């Protein structure tokens, strides 16, 4: 089997705008991969099978749609080894789907060109196109319009997943945002993010990014403030939560902050990956 790591992501910023005609929200988000990875394996087979993770739906769907787009039968065997926590705002399912597309596409008699594969990925999930290519990116539109970014990578990330946090669906978080917040001022916030991105020279410059617009709707945990109190130069909810992250200059400080949260959260100390 051919194998790829499927790295989780954090949202270094996430701005939410008005609802579009297609029912999706306009967004602007900065996404960064981190070294917390699933593993996805793909091999040719007589029919489609997905092993290793019984709850999978997205890898199977990705492979079915890839085969349909190519006018072929889905003749692959996939195996998924999960490490990224489920429904946490870390993009694990999208990362797995993208890895499956990247591995399976070259096995087709006529592989899809890169632009067609990207369009297919966007149909599968808003975050899937981000994971097709390496590097941090600014995602706009509904997530499908990607701009590669050169961001510093010399920092440490503390991930914390509250032990008793119940994750509602991403759709429910957006519905709560619509009911309790406002997309007004989105263009101003997007301009502020663009200015902050233009000024990034060191990791600490991420502190100037606007906060996650979905944080309150996702039930912003107290541990965001705990991470800031522990020395993080930025901390926020990732995606639609409930996972939170804190960014640290030094590994020792990151490990100390993670230890302080272990009673109330599952924690990981990881590095950014390209």
C-alpha positions in Angstrom: 0.0 0.0 0.0 1.1 3.6 -0.6 0.9 5.7 2.5 0.6 9.4 3.4 0.5 11.1 6.8 -2.7 13.2 7.1 -1.8 16.1 9.3 -4.3 18.0 11.4 -4.7 21.8 11.1 -5.3 24.7 13.3 -6.9 28.0 12.3 -4.6 30.8 13.2 -7.5 33.1 12.3 -11.1 32.5 11.3 -13.4 35.3 10.1 -17.0 34.6 9.2 -19.0 36.8 6.8 -22.5 36.8 5.4 -24.3 33.8 4.0 -23.9 33.3 0.3 -26.5 32.4 -2.2 -25.4 28.7 -2.0 -26.1 28.7 1.8 -22.5 28.7 2.8 -20.8 31.5 4.7 -18.1 33.7 3.3 -15.0 33.1 5.3 -11.3 34.2 5.6 -9.1 31.8 7.5 -5.4 31.1 8.0 -4.7 27.4 8.2 -1.5 25.8 9.5 -0.8 22.1 9.6 0.5 20.6 12.8 2.4 17.4 13.6 -0.6 15.4 14.8 -1.3 13.0 12.0 -3.5 10.2 10.9 -2.1 7.7 8.4 -3.9 6.8 5.2 -3.0 3.9 3.0 -4.3 3.1 -0.5 -3.8 0.1 -2.7 -5.5 -1.3 -5.9 -8.2 -3.8 -5.2 -11.1 -5.6 -6.9 -13.7 -3.3 -5.2 -13.8 -0.4 -2.7 -13.1 -1.2 0.9 -12.2 1.2 3.8 -10.6 -0.4 6.9 -9.2 0.8 10.2 -11.8 3.3 11.1 -15.4 2.0 11.3 -16.9 5.5 11.5 -15.4 6.7 8.3 -17.7 8.2 5.7 -15.6 10.9 4.0 -12.8 8.7 2.7 -15.2 6.4 1.1 -17.2 9.3 -0.4 -13.9 10.9 -1.7 -12.9 7.7 -3.4 -16.4 7.1 -4.9 -16.5 10.6 -6.3 -13.0 10.4 -7.6 -13.8 7.2 -9.5 -17.1 8.7 -10.8 -15.2 11.8 -12.0 -12.8 9.6 -13.9 -15.4 7.4 -15.4 -14.0 4.4 -13.5 -15.0 1.9 -10.9 -13.7 2.6 -7.3 -11.2 -0.3 -7.1 -9.2 0.6 -4.0 -8.6 -0.7 -0.6 -8.0 2.1 2.0 -6.8 1.8 5.5 -7.0 4.7 8.0 -5.1 4.9 11.3 -6.6 7.6 13.5 -4.7 9.8 15.9 -6.5 13.1 15.3 -9.5 13.4 17.7 -12.9 13.4 16.0 -15.1 16.4 15.6 -12.6 18.7 17.3 -12.1 21.5 14.8 -8.8 20.0 13.7 -9.8 18.9 10.2 -9.0 15.2 10.6 -11.6 13.9 8.3 -10.8 16.5 5.6 -7.1 15.6 5.9 -7.9 11.9 5.5 -10.0 12.5 2.4 -7.4 14.7 0.8 -4.7 12.0 1.4 -6.9 9.4 -0.1 -7.4 11.6 -3.2 -3.7 12.2 -3.6 -2.9 8.5 -3.2 -5.7 7.1 -5.4 -5.6 9.6 -8.3 -2.3 8.4 -9.8 -3.6 4.8 -9.7 -6.3 5.7 -12.3 -5.7 5.0 -15.9 -6.3 8.6 -16.6 -5.6 10.7 -13.4 -7.5 13.9 -12.9 -5.4 17.1 -13.5 -4.6 19.1 -10.4 -7.3 21.8 -11.0 -10.1 19.2 -11.5 -8.9 17.3 -8.4 -9.1 20.6 -6.4 -12.7 21.2 -7.6 -13.6 17.7 -6.7 -12.1 18.2 -3.2 -14.1 21.3 -2.7 -17.3 19.4 -3.4 -16.4 16.9 -0.7 -15.7 19.4 2.0 -14.7 23.0 2.5 -11.3 22.2 4.1 -10.4 19.3 1.8 -8.7 21.5 -0.9 -6.3 23.0 1.7 -4.9 19.5 2.5 -4.1 18.6 -1.2 -0.9 20.7 -1.2 1.7 21.5 1.5 2.1 24.8 3.3 0.0 27.3 5.3 -2.6 29.1 3.3 -5.2 31.8 3.4 -8.6 30.3 2.5 -11.4 32.5 1.3 -14.8 32.1 -0.4 -16.3 29.1 1.3 -12.8 27.8 1.8 -12.0 26.8 -1.8 -10.0 29.9 -2.8 -6.5 29.3 -1.5 -3.5 31.6 -1.3 -0.1 30.1 -0.3 1.5 31.9 2.7 5.1 32.1 3.9 4.7 32.0 7.6 7.3 31.4 10.3 7.3 27.8 11.6 9.6 28.1 14.6 7.1 27.8 17.4 5.4 25.1 19.5 1.7 24.4 19.7 -0.2 23.2 22.7 -3.5 21.5 21.7 -6.1 21.1 24.4 -9.4 19.2 24.0 -11.7 19.7 27.0 -12.6 16.3 28.4 -16.2 17.1 29.0 -16.8 19.2 25.9 -19.6 18.1 23.7 -19.1 19.0 20.1 -22.2 20.1 18.2 -22.0 19.9 14.5 -20.2 22.6 12.6 -23.5 23.6 11.0 -25.0 24.1 14.5 -22.1 26.3 15.5 -22.6 28.4 12.4 -26.3 28.6 13.2 -25.6 29.7 16.7 -23.2 32.3 15.3 -25.9 33.6 13.0 -28.4 33.8 15.8 -26.2 35.4 18.4 -23.5 37.3 16.5 -23.3 39.3 13.3 -21.3 39.1 10.1 -21.4 42.9 10.0 -17.9 44.4 9.7 -16.5 41.3 7.9 -14.8 43.3 5.3 -13.1 45.5 7.9 -12.0 42.4 9.8 -10.7 40.8 6.6 -8.7 44.0 5.8 -7.3 43.9 9.3 -6.2 40.2 8.8 -4.6 41.1 5.5 -2.6 43.9 7.1 -1.6 41.6 9.9 -0.5 38.9 7.4 1.6 41.5 5.6 3.4 42.4 8.8 4.3 38.8 10.0 8.0 38.4 10.4 8.2 36.4 13.6 5.8 33.9 15.3 4.8 36.5 17.9 3.3 38.6 15.1 0.4 36.1 15.0 -0.9 37.8 18.1 -2.1 40.6 15.9 -4.5 38.3 14.0 -8.2 38.9 14.7 -9.8 36.3 17.0 -11.9 33.4 15.8 -15.3 34.7 15.0 -16.8 31.3 15.9 -15.2 31.1 19.3 -18.2 32.3 21.3 -20.7 30.2 19.3 -18.4 27.2 19.9 -18.5 27.8 23.6 -15.1 29.3 24.1 -13.4 27.3 26.9 -11.8 29.0 29.9 -8.5 27.2 28.9 -8.0 29.7 26.1 -7.3 32.3 28.8 -5.4 29.7 30.8 -3.0 29.2 27.9 -2.5 33.0 27.6 -1.9 33.2 31.3 0.7 30.4 30.9 2.7 32.5 28.4 1.1 31.7 25.0 1.6 34.6 22.6 -1.7 33.5 20.9 -4.5 31.2 22.0 -7.9 30.6 20.4 -10.4 28.0 19.4 -9.6 26.0 16.3 -12.2 26.0 13.6 -15.7 25.4 15.2 -14.1 23.8 18.3 -14.1 22.4 20.8 -10.3 22.1 20.5 -8.2 25.1 21.5 -4.5 25.9 20.9 -1.8 28.0 22.4 1.4 29.1 20.6 4.7 29.2 22.5 8.2 30.2 21.6 9.9 27.6 23.8 9.2 23.9 24.2 9.7 23.9 27.9 7.0 26.6 28.3 4.6 24.6 26.1 5.1 21.4 28.0 4.6 23.2 31.3 1.3 24.8 30.0 0.1 21.4 28.7 0.8 19.7 32.1 -1.3 22.4 33.8 -4.3 21.5 31.6 -4.2 17.7 31.8 -6.9 17.4 34.5 -9.5 19.1 32.4 -8.3 18.3 28.9 -6.5 15.9 26.7 -3.3 17.7 25.6 -0.7 17.4 22.9 2.5 19.5 22.3 3.3 19.5 18.6 5.2 21.5 16.1 3.9 23.2 12.9 4.6 21.2 9.7 4.7 22.4 6.2 
